[in-house]
Amino acid sequence: MMGQAESSLTTAADVSESALLGGRIRLRQPARGYRAGLDAALLAAAVGARPGERVIEAGCGA
């Protein structure tokens, strides 16, 4: 059974992708509604993730 968050992002049109820092950071997020700010991108840049690894910042959305 899918939750509301899972079922609301079902097509590519529902998601936007942005690249920062020359493509080193890719942000995939809902095309509408709450969207991450620069703080999430800076946090991702500070994490020691290697190429191909994924990082998620699950903020409170306040």
C-alpha positions as CSV (number, residue, x, y, z in Angstrom):
1,M,0.0,0.0,0.0
2,M,1.4,3.4,-1.0
3,G,1.4,6.4,1.3
4,Q,0.3,9.8,0.3
5,A,3.9,11.1,-0.3
6,E,4.8,8.1,-2.4
7,S,1.7,8.2,-4.6
8,S,1.8,11.9,-5.2
9,L,5.1,11.8,-7.1
10,T,4.2,9.2,-9.8
11,T,5.3,10.9,-13.0
12,A,8.3,12.7,-14.3
13,A,6.2,15.9,-14.7
14,D,5.6,15.9,-10.9
15,V,9.4,16.1,-10.1
16,S,11.9,18.7,-11.0
17,E,15.7,18.2,-11.1
18,S,18.2,21.0,-10.6
19,A,22.0,20.8,-10.7
20,L,24.3,22.9,-8.4
21,L,28.1,23.2,-8.2
22,G,28.8,22.1,-11.7
23,G,26.5,19.1,-11.4
24,R,28.1,17.7,-8.2
25,I,24.8,18.2,-6.4
26,R,21.5,17.2,-8.0
27,L,18.2,18.1,-6.3
28,R,15.2,16.1,-7.1
29,Q,12.1,17.5,-5.5
30,P,8.4,18.0,-6.1
31,A,7.6,20.4,-8.9
32,R,4.9,22.1,-6.8
33,G,4.6,22.7,-3.1
34,Y,7.4,22.8,-0.5
35,R,10.9,22.8,-2.1
36,A,14.3,22.6,-0.5
37,G,16.4,25.7,-0.1
38,L,20.1,26.3,-0.3
39,D,20.7,24.9,3.2
40,A,20.0,21.4,2.0
41,A,22.3,21.8,-0.9
42,L,25.1,23.1,1.3
43,L,24.6,20.2,3.7
44,A,24.8,17.7,0.9
45,A,28.0,19.4,-0.3
46,A,29.6,19.0,3.2
47,V,28.8,15.3,3.4
48,G,31.6,12.9,2.4
49,A,29.5,11.0,-0.1
50,R,31.3,9.4,-3.0
51,P,30.2,9.5,-6.6
52,G,27.2,7.3,-7.1
53,E,26.1,7.4,-3.4
54,R,22.9,9.2,-2.5
55,V,22.3,11.7,0.4
56,I,18.9,12.6,1.7
57,E,18.1,15.6,3.9
58,A,14.7,15.0,5.5
59,G,14.0,18.4,7.1
60,C,10.9,19.4,8.9
61,G,9.5,21.6,6.1
62,A,8.7,24.4,8.5
